[in-house]
């Protein structure tokens, strides 16, 4: 099944160490939201995901901090395709918007379920280098796109 995974492709590259550390910070922030469902956490995530998903800015605050950690700890530089990470940031943006909306409408339990999925996706990226966004793209987005 894993051989059939299709990811968006681009000519832009990004350091995998930075991506994985950024995902680790997403795990920590979203995990904090699970403990203390404060609306400022998804608001911050919306800001950060938006920068990574839709702007030409080189660094979101979390990615900038991750890049500084990569330099400080002298982690290996392994360049990977950026397109799947942009798609994943867009998924994270949608999840964060829903987290914020449900929190503001006092539907905290729904926001926590959504945050749990975001934590899982981010953990898979940072922990075992599995891109859940590629899975979503292959089995959900691509079939919908091909049907049109």
C-alpha positions as CSV (number, residue, x, y, z in Angstrom):
1,X,0.0,0.0,0.0
2,X,2.8,2.5,0.8
3,X,4.3,2.1,-2.7
4,X,1.1,3.6,-4.1
5,X,1.3,6.8,-2.1
6,X,1.3,9.9,-4.4
7,X,2.4,13.3,-3.1
8,X,2.1,16.7,-4.7
9,X,5.4,17.5,-6.4
10,X,7.4,20.8,-6.9
11,X,10.9,21.9,-7.7
12,X,11.3,23.6,-4.4
13,X,13.2,21.8,-1.6
14,X,13.2,22.1,2.2
15,X,15.4,20.6,4.9
16,X,13.8,17.5,6.4
17,X,15.3,18.2,9.8
18,X,13.6,21.6,9.9
19,X,10.3,20.0,8.8
20,X,10.5,17.3,11.5
21,X,11.4,19.8,14.3
22,X,8.6,22.1,13.2
23,X,6.2,19.1,13.4
24,X,7.5,18.4,16.9
25,X,6.6,22.0,17.9
26,X,3.2,21.5,16.5
27,X,2.9,18.3,18.7
28,X,3.8,20.3,21.7
29,X,1.6,23.3,21.0
30,X,-1.4,21.2,20.1
31,X,-0.7,18.9,23.0
32,X,-0.8,22.0,25.3
33,X,-4.2,22.8,23.7
34,X,-5.4,19.3,24.7
35,X,-4.5,20.1,28.3
36,X,-5.6,23.8,28.3
37,X,-8.0,24.5,25.4
38,X,-7.0,28.2,25.1
39,X,-8.2,29.8,21.8
40,X,-4.9,31.6,21.4
41,X,-3.1,28.3,20.6
42,X,-5.1,27.5,17.5
43,X,-5.0,31.2,16.6
44,X,-1.2,31.1,16.7
45,X,-1.2,27.8,14.7
46,X,-3.5,29.4,12.1
47,X,-1.0,32.3,11.7
48,X,2.0,29.9,11.4
49,X,0.3,27.4,9.1
50,X,-1.0,30.2,6.8
51,X,2.6,31.5,6.4
52,X,3.9,28.1,5.4
53,X,0.9,27.2,3.2
54,X,0.2,30.4,1.3
55,X,3.0,32.9,1.4
56,X,6.5,33.1,-0.2
57,X,8.0,33.9,3.2
58,X,10.9,31.6,3.8
59,X,10.1,31.0,7.5
60,X,7.1,30.8,9.7
61,X,7.9,31.5,13.3
62,X,7.9,27.8,14.1
63,X,10.0,26.9,11.0
64,X,12.4,29.7,11.8
65,X,12.9,28.4,15.4
66,X,13.3,24.9,14.0
67,X,16.0,26.1,11.6
68,X,17.8,27.7,14.5
69,X,17.7,24.4,16.4
70,X,19.0,22.5,13.4
71,X,22.0,24.9,13.2
72,X,22.6,24.8,17.0
73,X,22.5,21.0,17.2
74,X,24.2,20.6,13.8
75,X,21.5,18.2,12.6
76,X,22.0,16.7,9.1
77,X,20.7,18.6,6.1
78,X,18.6,16.4,3.9
79,X,16.6,18.2,1.2
80,X,13.2,16.9,0.4
81,X,10.3,18.1,-1.9
82,X,8.5,21.0,-0.4
83,X,5.1,20.5,-2.1
84,X,3.9,17.7,0.3
85,X,4.8,19.9,3.2
86,X,2.8,22.8,1.8
87,X,-0.2,20.5,1.4
88,X,0.3,19.3,5.0
89,X,0.4,22.9,6.2
90,X,-2.9,23.6,4.4
91,X,-4.4,20.6,6.2
92,X,-3.0,21.9,9.5
93,X,-4.5,25.3,8.7
94,X,-7.9,23.9,8.2
95,X,-7.7,21.8,11.4
96,X,-6.5,24.9,13.4
97,X,-9.4,27.0,12.0
98,X,-11.9,24.3,13.1
99,X,-10.2,24.0,16.5
100,X,-10.5,27.8,17.0
101,X,-14.1,27.9,15.8
102,X,-15.3,25.0,17.9
103,X,-13.5,26.5,21.0
104,X,-15.1,29.9,20.5
105,X,-18.5,28.3,20.1
106,X,-18.0,26.4,23.4
107,X,-17.8,23.0,21.6
108,X,-14.5,22.2,23.3
109,X,-14.9,18.4,23.0
110,X,-15.1,18.7,19.3
111,X,-12.1,21.0,19.2
112,X,-10.2,18.4,21.3
113,X,-11.0,15.6,18.9
114,X,-9.8,17.7,15.9
115,X,-6.6,18.7,17.9
116,X,-6.0,15.0,18.6
117,X,-6.0,14.2,14.9
118,X,-3.6,17.1,14.3
119,X,-1.3,15.9,17.1
120,X,-1.4,12.4,15.5
121,X,-0.5,13.8,12.0
122,X,2.3,16.0,13.4
123,X,3.7,13.1,15.5
124,X,3.8,10.8,12.6
125,X,5.8,13.4,10.7
126,X,8.3,14.1,13.4
127,X,8.4,10.7,15.0
128,X,8.5,8.2,12.2
129,X,8.8,10.5,9.1
130,X,5.3,9.4,7.8
131,X,3.5,12.2,5.8
132,X,-0.2,11.8,6.6
133,X,-0.8,14.6,4.2
134,X,0.5,12.4,1.3
135,X,-1.9,9.7,2.4
136,X,-4.8,12.2,2.5
137,X,-3.8,13.5,-0.9
138,X,-3.6,10.0,-2.4
139,X,-6.7,8.5,-1.0
140,X,-9.0,11.5,-0.6
141,X,-8.0,14.5,-2.6
142,X,-6.8,12.8,-5.8
143,X,-9.8,10.6,-6.2
144,X,-12.1,13.6,-5.8
145,X,-10.0,15.6,-8.3
146,X,-10.0,12.8,-10.9
147,X,-13.8,12.4,-10.7
148,X,-14.3,16.0,-11.9
